[in-house]
């Protein structure tokens, strides 16, 4: 499980375009390697009508729920179930 960090802006066809100038997002990706995880993260953001302004090169790796907060465990479980989870900070 990887967490990738990105700075995004809403696409012009998004409902949020006039309401939000941008956001920081943590993308929890359940994938086997980091290069594929970065690729998937960008695809999921684009599908959600976000333009990736900047994606950080650093990331976090989690192999289990150990050490995660209750909130983080929820994101981890969601990513295990659906393949990803996105947490936006606007």
N, CA, C and O atoms as CSV, one atom per row, in Angstrom:
chain,resi,resn,atom,element,x,y,z
A,1,UNK,N,N,0.855,-1.174,0.000
A,1,UNK,CA,C,0.000,0.000,0.000
A,1,UNK,C,C,0.895,1.229,0.000
A,1,UNK,O,O,1.780,1.368,0.844
A,2,UNK,N,N,0.659,2.104,-0.940
A,2,UNK,CA,C,1.428,3.346,-1.053
A,2,UNK,C,C,0.510,4.547,-0.807
A,2,UNK,O,O,-0.676,4.515,-1.136
A,3,UNK,N,N,1.072,5.592,-0.232
A,3,UNK,CA,C,0.383,6.881,-0.172
A,3,UNK,C,C,1.204,7.843,-1.010
A,3,UNK,O,O,2.398,8.035,-0.781
A,4,UNK,N,N,0.544,8.437,-1.978
A,4,UNK,CA,C,1.165,9.398,-2.883
A,4,UNK,C,C,0.537,10.762,-2.613
A,4,UNK,O,O,-0.665,10.866,-2.368
A,5,UNK,N,N,1.349,11.786,-2.658
A,5,UNK,CA,C,0.904,13.143,-2.343
A,5,UNK,C,C,0.903,13.999,-3.606
A,5,UNK,O,O,1.863,13.983,-4.377
A,6,UNK,N,N,-0.179,14.747,-3.811
A,6,UNK,CA,C,-0.279,15.573,-5.015
A,6,UNK,C,C,-0.949,16.910,-4.710
A,6,UNK,O,O,-1.728,17.037,-3.766
A,7,UNK,N,N,-0.625,17.898,-5.533
A,7,UNK,CA,C,-1.299,19.196,-5.527
A,7,UNK,C,C,-2.101,19.241,-6.818
A,7,UNK,O,O,-1.543,19.095,-7.906
A,8,UNK,N,N,-3.405,19.441,-6.702
A,8,UNK,CA,C,-4.288,19.372,-7.865
A,8,UNK,C,C,-5.156,20.619,-7.974
A,8,UNK,O,O,-5.357,21.351,-7.005
A,9,UNK,N,N,-5.659,20.835,-9.178
A,9,UNK,CA,C,-6.603,21.921,-9.445
A,9,UNK,C,C,-7.769,21.346,-10.229
A,9,UNK,O,O,-7.571,20.462,-11.062
A,10,UNK,N,N,-8.984,21.830,-9.981
A,10,UNK,CA,C,-10.129,21.285,-10.724
A,10,UNK,C,C,-10.073,21.652,-12.204
A,10,UNK,O,O,-9.663,22.754,-12.572
A,11,UNK,N,N,-10.491,20.712,-13.041
A,11,UNK,CA,C,-10.576,20.971,-14.472
A,11,UNK,C,C,-11.712,21.960,-14.730
A,11,UNK,O,O,-12.622,22.087,-13.910
A,12,UNK,N,N,-11.666,22.647,-15.842
A,12,UNK,CA,C,-12.663,23.675,-16.156
A,12,UNK,C,C,-14.074,23.094,-16.288
A,12,UNK,O,O,-15.047,23.834,-16.143
A,13,UNK,N,N,-14.211,21.809,-16.556
A,13,UNK,CA,C,-15.532,21.189,-16.673
A,13,UNK,C,C,-16.003,20.568,-15.356
A,13,UNK,O,O,-17.006,19.854,-15.328
A,14,UNK,N,N,-15.290,20.836,-14.285
A,14,UNK,CA,C,-15.642,20.310,-12.963
A,14,UNK,C,C,-16.604,21.254,-12.239
A,14,UNK,O,O,-16.552,22.468,-12.437
A,15,UNK,N,N,-17.475,20.698,-11.406
A,15,UNK,CA,C,-18.384,21.504,-10.582
A,15,UNK,C,C,-17.609,22.389,-9.612
A,15,UNK,O,O,-18.100,23.437,-9.193
A,16,UNK,N,N,-16.417,21.975,-9.264
A,16,UNK,CA,C,-15.615,22.702,-8.288
A,16,UNK,C,C,-14.752,23.805,-8.889
A,16,UNK,O,O,-14.081,24.532,-8.156
A,17,UNK,N,N,-14.759,23.939,-10.199
A,17,UNK,CA,C,-13.855,24.872,-10.872
A,17,UNK,C,C,-13.960,26.296,-10.323
A,17,UNK,O,O,-12.932,26.919,-10.061
A,18,UNK,N,N,-15.159,26.824,-10.144
A,18,UNK,CA,C,-15.324,28.203,-9.668
A,18,UNK,C,C,-15.288,28.311,-8.147
A,18,UNK,O,O,-15.177,29.411,-7.607
A,19,UNK,N,N,-15.380,27.179,-7.453
A,19,UNK,CA,C,-15.444,27.182,-5.992
A,19,UNK,C,C,-14.112,26.889,-5.316
A,19,UNK,O,O,-13.906,27.243,-4.155
A,20,UNK,N,N,-13.214,26.243,-6.044
A,20,UNK,CA,C,-11.991,25.737,-5.421
A,20,UNK,C,C,-10.784,26.051,-6.300
A,20,UNK,O,O,-10.763,25.698,-7.480
A,21,UNK,N,N,-9.798,26.702,-5.737
A,21,UNK,CA,C,-8.602,27.033,-6.500
A,21,UNK,C,C,-7.617,25.888,-6.595
A,21,UNK,O,O,-6.714,25.896,-7.431
A,22,UNK,N,N,-7.796,24.904,-5.730
A,22,UNK,CA,C,-6.904,23.760,-5.734
A,22,UNK,C,C,-7.014,22.982,-4.443
A,22,UNK,O,O,-7.738,23.375,-3.528
A,23,UNK,N,N,-6.301,21.887,-4.371
A,23,UNK,CA,C,-6.329,21.037,-3.185
A,23,UNK,C,C,-5.057,20.209,-3.120
A,23,UNK,O,O,-4.380,19.984,-4.123
A,24,UNK,N,N,-4.760,19.769,-1.927
A,24,UNK,CA,C,-3.722,18.768,-1.733
A,24,UNK,C,C,-4.448,17.455,-1.486
A,24,UNK,O,O,-5.469,17.426,-0.799
A,25,UNK,N,N,-3.931,16.385,-2.037
A,25,UNK,CA,C,-4.610,15.097,-1.930
A,25,UNK,C,C,-3.611,13.999,-1.581
A,25,UNK,O,O,-2.502,13.944,-2.111
A,26,UNK,N,N,-4.038,13.138,-0.681
A,26,UNK,CA,C,-3.294,11.923,-0.356
A,26,UNK,C,C,-4.018,10.788,-1.064
A,26,UNK,O,O,-5.203,10.557,-0.820
A,27,UNK,N,N,-3.319,10.086,-1.929
A,27,UNK,CA,C,-3.924,8.984,-2.676
A,27,UNK,C,C,-3.349,7.684,-2.143
A,27,UNK,O,O,-2.156,7.416,-2.280
A,28,UNK,N,N,-4.210,6.881,-1.535
A,28,UNK,CA,C,-3.825,5.554,-1.043
A,28,UNK,C,C,-4.028,4.584,-2.194
A,28,UNK,O,O,-5.147,4.437,-2.686
A,29,UNK,N,N,-2.972,3.922,-2.627
A,29,UNK,CA,C,-3.029,3.017,-3.772
A,29,UNK,C,C,-2.579,1.620,-3.342
A,29,UNK,O,O,-1.493,1.446,-2.790
A,30,UNK,N,N,-3.427,0.639,-3.600
A,30,UNK,CA,C,-3.070,-0.748,-3.329
A,30,UNK,C,C,-2.593,-1.377,-4.633
A,30,UNK,O,O,-3.379,-1.914,-5.413
A,31,UNK,N,N,-1.287,-1.294,-4.843
A,31,UNK,CA,C,-0.685,-1.817,-6.070
A,31,UNK,C,C,0.696,-2.362,-5.734
A,31,UNK,O,O,1.270,-2.012,-4.704
A,32,UNK,N,N,1.220,-3.204,-6.586
A,32,UNK,CA,C,2.454,-3.935,-6.290
A,32,UNK,C,C,3.735,-3.117,-6.343
A,32,UNK,O,O,4.701,-3.450,-5.657
A,33,UNK,N,N,3.767,-2.050,-7.145
A,33,UNK,CA,C,5.001,-1.264,-7.235
A,33,UNK,C,C,4.695,0.228,-7.321
A,33,UNK,O,O,3.585,0.637,-7.660
A,34,UNK,N,N,5.698,1.016,-7.009
A,34,UNK,CA,C,5.506,2.462,-6.915
A,34,UNK,C,C,5.307,3.120,-8.276
A,34,UNK,O,O,4.514,4.056,-8.380
A,35,UNK,N,N,5.987,2.672,-9.309
A,35,UNK,CA,C,5.815,3.327,-10.612
A,35,UNK,C,C,4.385,3.130,-11.121
A,35,UNK,O,O,3.788,4.064,-11.657
A,36,UNK,N,N,3.843,1.947,-10.962
A,36,UNK,CA,C,2.452,1.702,-11.341
A,36,UNK,C,C,1.489,2.483,-10.473
A,36,UNK,O,O,0.439,2.921,-10.944
A,37,UNK,N,N,1.840,2.662,-9.205
A,37,UNK,CA,C,0.991,3.427,-8.287
A,37,UNK,C,C,0.918,4.898,-8.688
A,37,UNK,O,O,-0.154,5.502,-8.642
A,38,UNK,N,N,2.052,5.476,-9.081
A,38,UNK,CA,C,2.049,6.864,-9.556
A,38,UNK,C,C,1.191,6.996,-10.818
A,38,UNK,O,O,0.430,7.953,-10.957
A,39,UNK,N,N,1.315,6.047,-11.723
A,39,UNK,CA,C,0.526,6.060,-12.955
A,39,UNK,C,C,-0.975,5.996,-12.633
A,39,UNK,O,O,-1.765,6.774,-13.169
A,40,UNK,N,N,-1.354,5.068,-11.758
A,40,UNK,CA,C,-2.771,4.921,-11.387
A,40,UNK,C,C,-3.295,6.160,-10.661
A,40,UNK,O,O,-4.422,6.591,-10.905
A,41,UNK,N,N,-2.489,6.730,-9.777
A,41,UNK,CA,C,-2.915,7.917,-9.039
A,41,UNK,C,C,-3.272,9.045,-10.000
A,41,UNK,O,O,-4.300,9.703,-9.839
A,42,UNK,N,N,-2.428,9.265,-10.992
A,42,UNK,CA,C,-2.704,10.322,-11.969
A,42,UNK,C,C,-3.970,10.022,-12.776
A,42,UNK,O,O,-4.751,10.929,-13.064
A,43,UNK,N,N,-4.173,8.767,-13.137
A,43,UNK,CA,C,-5.379,8.377,-13.888
A,43,UNK,C,C,-6.639,8.589,-13.059
A,43,UNK,O,O,-7.632,9.106,-13.571
A,44,UNK,N,N,-6.614,8.197,-11.786
A,44,UNK,CA,C,-7.782,8.374,-10.918
A,44,UNK,C,C,-8.103,9.854,-10.718
A,44,UNK,O,O,-9.272,10.239,-10.694
A,45,UNK,N,N,-7.077,10.677,-10.574
A,45,UNK,CA,C,-7.302,12.114,-10.411
A,45,UNK,C,C,-7.895,12.726,-11.676
A,45,UNK,O,O,-8.835,13.516,-11.602
A,46,UNK,N,N,-7.357,12.368,-12.821
A,46,UNK,CA,C,-7.864,12.881,-14.098
A,46,UNK,C,C,-9.312,12.449,-14.309
A,46,UNK,O,O,-10.143,13.243,-14.750
A,47,UNK,N,N,-9.604,11.212,-14.000
A,47,UNK,CA,C,-10.980,10.707,-14.123
A,47,UNK,C,C,-11.935,11.481,-13.214
A,47,UNK,O,O,-13.105,11.668,-13.548
A,48,UNK,N,N,-11.431,11.926,-12.071
A,48,UNK,CA,C,-12.228,12.713,-11.129
A,48,UNK,C,C,-12.271,14.196,-11.458
A,48,UNK,O,O,-12.717,15.000,-10.639
A,49,UNK,N,N,-11.813,14.567,-12.643
A,49,UNK,CA,C,-11.834,15.946,-13.144
A,49,UNK,C,C,-10.886,16.878,-12.379
A,49,UNK,O,O,-11.219,18.024,-12.079
A,50,UNK,N,N,-9.694,16.345,-12.073
A,50,UNK,CA,C,-8.644,17.139,-11.448
A,50,UNK,C,C,-7.434,17.167,-12.365
A,50,UNK,O,O,-7.083,16.154,-12.970
A,51,UNK,N,N,-6.800,18.322,-12.468
A,51,UNK,CA,C,-5.524,18.447,-13.165
A,51,UNK,C,C,-4.420,18.344,-12.120
A,51,UNK,O,O,-4.483,18.998,-11.079
A,52,UNK,N,N,-3.431,17.541,-12.392
A,52,UNK,CA,C,-2.322,17.386,-11.453
A,52,UNK,C,C,-1.343,18.528,-11.679
A,52,UNK,O,O,-0.701,18.622,-12.725
A,53,UNK,N,N,-1.244,19.396,-10.676
A,53,UNK,CA,C,-0.331,20.530,-10.726
A,53,UNK,C,C,1.081,20.055,-10.376
A,53,UNK,O,O,2.061,20.438,-11.016
A,54,UNK,N,N,1.159,19.216,-9.349
A,54,UNK,CA,C,2.445,18.684,-8.910
A,54,UNK,C,C,2.215,17.391,-8.141
A,54,UNK,O,O,1.340,17.322,-7.278
A,55,UNK,N,N,2.991,16.384,-8.449
A,55,UNK,CA,C,2.954,15.136,-7.703
A,55,UNK,C,C,4.319,14.966,-7.043
A,55,UNK,O,O,5.346,14.949,-7.722
A,56,UNK,N,N,4.327,14.841,-5.736
A,56,UNK,CA,C,5.596,14.716,-5.021
A,56,UNK,C,C,6.260,13.385,-5.336
A,56,UNK,O,O,5.589,12.375,-5.546
A,57,UNK,N,N,7.576,13.398,-5.365
A,57,UNK,CA,C,8.334,12.179,-5.645
A,57,UNK,C,C,8.406,11.262,-4.427
A,57,UNK,O,O,8.570,10.049,-4.557
A,58,UNK,N,N,8.279,11.865,-3.230
A,58,UNK,CA,C,8.305,11.025,-2.040
A,58,UNK,C,C,6.929,10.396,-1.798
A,58,UNK,O,O,5.907,10.923,-2.238
A,59,UNK,N,N,6.923,9.298,-1.113
A,59,UNK,CA,C,5.698,8.545,-0.854
A,59,UNK,C,C,5.886,7.766,0.432
A,59,UNK,O,O,6.991,7.698,0.970
A,60,UNK,N,N,4.803,7.176,0.927
A,60,UNK,CA,C,4.869,6.310,2.103
A,60,UNK,C,C,4.441,4.910,1.696
A,60,UNK,O,O,3.605,4.730,0.811
A,61,UNK,N,N,5.022,3.941,2.350
A,61,UNK,CA,C,4.700,2.540,2.106
A,61,UNK,C,C,4.185,1.920,3.397
A,61,UNK,O,O,4.821,2.037,4.445
A,62,UNK,N,N,3.026,1.259,3.322
A,62,UNK,CA,C,2.464,0.542,4.461
A,62,UNK,C,C,2.198,-0.899,4.048
A,62,UNK,O,O,1.603,-1.160,3.003
A,63,UNK,N,N,2.643,-1.816,4.873
A,63,UNK,CA,C,2.423,-3.226,4.585
A,63,UNK,C,C,1.324,-3.832,5.449
A,63,UNK,O,O,0.891,-4.961,5.214
A,64,UNK,N,N,0.872,-3.073,6.455
A,64,UNK,CA,C,-0.205,-3.552,7.323
A,64,UNK,C,C,-0.862,-2.358,8.007
A,64,UNK,O,O,-0.463,-1.210,7.810
A,65,UNK,N,N,-1.872,-2.655,8.810
A,65,UNK,CA,C,-2.585,-1.620,9.551
A,65,UNK,C,C,-1.808,-1.154,10.788
A,65,UNK,O,O,-2.169,-0.157,11.414
A,66,UNK,N,N,-0.763,-1.865,11.126
A,66,UNK,CA,C,0.008,-1.567,12.332
A,66,UNK,C,C,0.562,-0.144,12.295
A,66,UNK,O,O,1.205,0.267,11.329
A,67,UNK,N,N,0.299,0.584,13.357
A,67,UNK,CA,C,0.818,1.943,13.480
A,67,UNK,C,C,-0.054,3.024,12.862
A,67,UNK,O,O,0.274,4.205,12.965
A,68,UNK,N,N,-1.159,2.650,12.221
A,68,UNK,CA,C,-2.044,3.638,11.599
A,68,UNK,C,C,-3.092,4.115,12.593
A,68,UNK,O,O,-3.505,3.369,13.480
A,69,UNK,N,N,-3.516,5.363,12.439
A,69,UNK,CA,C,-4.601,5.898,13.264
A,69,UNK,C,C,-5.920,5.254,12.833
A,69,UNK,O,O,-5.980,4.583,11.802
A,70,UNK,N,N,-6.954,5.454,13.609
A,70,UNK,CA,C,-8.274,4.915,13.270
A,70,UNK,C,C,-8.722,5.444,11.912
A,70,UNK,O,O,-9.240,4.693,11.086
A,71,UNK,N,N,-8.523,6.732,11.688
A,71,UNK,CA,C,-8.903,7.355,10.417
A,71,UNK,C,C,-8.110,6.756,9.245
A,71,UNK,O,O,-8.676,6.433,8.202
A,72,UNK,N,N,-6.802,6.616,9.434
A,72,UNK,CA,C,-5.954,6.050,8.384
A,72,UNK,C,C,-6.309,4.595,8.087
A,72,UNK,O,O,-6.217,4.156,6.940
A,73,UNK,N,N,-6.708,3.858,9.096
A,73,UNK,CA,C,-7.127,2.470,8.891
A,73,UNK,C,C,-8.326,2.394,7.950
A,73,UNK,O,O,-8.447,1.463,7.154
A,74,UNK,N,N,-9.216,3.395,8.053
A,74,UNK,CA,C,-10.367,3.457,7.152
A,74,UNK,C,C,-9.940,3.654,5.705
A,74,UNK,O,O,-10.479,3.009,4.806
A,75,UNK,N,N,-8.979,4.538,5.472
A,75,UNK,CA,C,-8.470,4.772,4.113
A,75,UNK,C,C,-7.761,3.518,3.586
A,75,UNK,O,O,-7.915,3.148,2.423
A,76,UNK,N,N,-6.987,2.877,4.456
A,76,UNK,CA,C,-6.270,1.662,4.093
A,76,UNK,C,C,-7.257,0.575,3.660
A,76,UNK,O,O,-7.076,-0.064,2.623
A,77,UNK,N,N,-8.297,0.378,4.464
A,77,UNK,CA,C,-9.302,-0.654,4.158
A,77,UNK,C,C,-10.063,-0.337,2.876
A,77,UNK,O,O,-10.367,-1.234,2.091
A,78,UNK,N,N,-10.369,0.943,2.668
A,78,UNK,CA,C,-11.056,1.355,1.433
A,78,UNK,C,C,-10.179,1.071,0.216
A,78,UNK,O,O,-10.662,0.583,-0.806
A,79,UNK,N,N,-8.896,1.379,0.331
A,79,UNK,CA,C,-7.971,1.116,-0.783
A,79,UNK,C,C,-7.822,-0.384,-1.023
A,79,UNK,O,O,-7.697,-0.811,-2.170
A,80,UNK,N,N,-7.833,-1.179,0.025
A,80,UNK,CA,C,-7.771,-2.638,-0.137
A,80,UNK,C,C,-9.021,-3.144,-0.869
A,80,UNK,O,O,-8.936,-4.047,-1.701
A,81,UNK,N,N,-10.164,-2.562,-0.558
A,81,UNK,CA,C,-11.425,-3.000,-1.161
A,81,UNK,C,C,-11.577,-2.528,-2.612
A,81,UNK,O,O,-11.966,-3.309,-3.480
A,82,UNK,N,N,-11.270,-1.251,-2.874
A,82,UNK,CA,C,-11.521,-0.649,-4.188
A,82,UNK,C,C,-10.265,-0.407,-5.026
A,82,UNK,O,O,-10.365,-0.061,-6.203
A,83,UNK,N,N,-9.106,-0.583,-4.441
A,83,UNK,CA,C,-7.855,-0.344,-5.157
A,83,UNK,C,C,-7.237,1.014,-4.859
A,83,UNK,O,O,-6.038,1.212,-5.056
A,84,UNK,N,N,-8.050,1.943,-4.389
A,84,UNK,CA,C,-7.536,3.273,-4.048
A,84,UNK,C,C,-8.504,4.010,-3.127
A,84,UNK,O,O,-9.674,3.648,-3.008
A,85,UNK,N,N,-7.991,5.041,-2.486
A,85,UNK,CA,C,-8.783,5.954,-1.658
A,85,UNK,C,C,-8.133,7.313,-1.770
A,85,UNK,O,O,-6.907,7.414,-1.720
A,86,UNK,N,N,-8.921,8.362,-1.921
A,86,UNK,CA,C,-8.366,9.711,-2.042
A,86,UNK,C,C,-8.876,10.588,-0.905
A,86,UNK,O,O,-10.071,10.615,-0.612
A,87,UNK,N,N,-7.953,11.303,-0.272
A,87,UNK,CA,C,-8.279,12.196,0.836
A,87,UNK,C,C,-7.871,13.601,0.406
A,87,UNK,O,O,-6.685,13.891,0.243
A,88,UNK,N,N,-8.865,14.470,0.222
A,88,UNK,CA,C,-8.612,15.840,-0.249
A,88,UNK,C,C,-8.547,16.804,0.906
A,88,UNK,O,O,-9.320,16.707,1.859
A,89,UNK,N,N,-7.617,17.736,0.816
A,89,UNK,CA,C,-7.445,18.821,1.788
A,89,UNK,C,C,-7.560,20.121,1.006
A,89,UNK,O,O,-6.633,20.526,0.306
A,90,UNK,N,N,-8.717,20.770,1.138
A,90,UNK,CA,C,-8.970,21.994,0.341
A,90,UNK,C,C,-8.840,23.237,1.172
A,90,UNK,O,O,-9.019,24.342,0.662
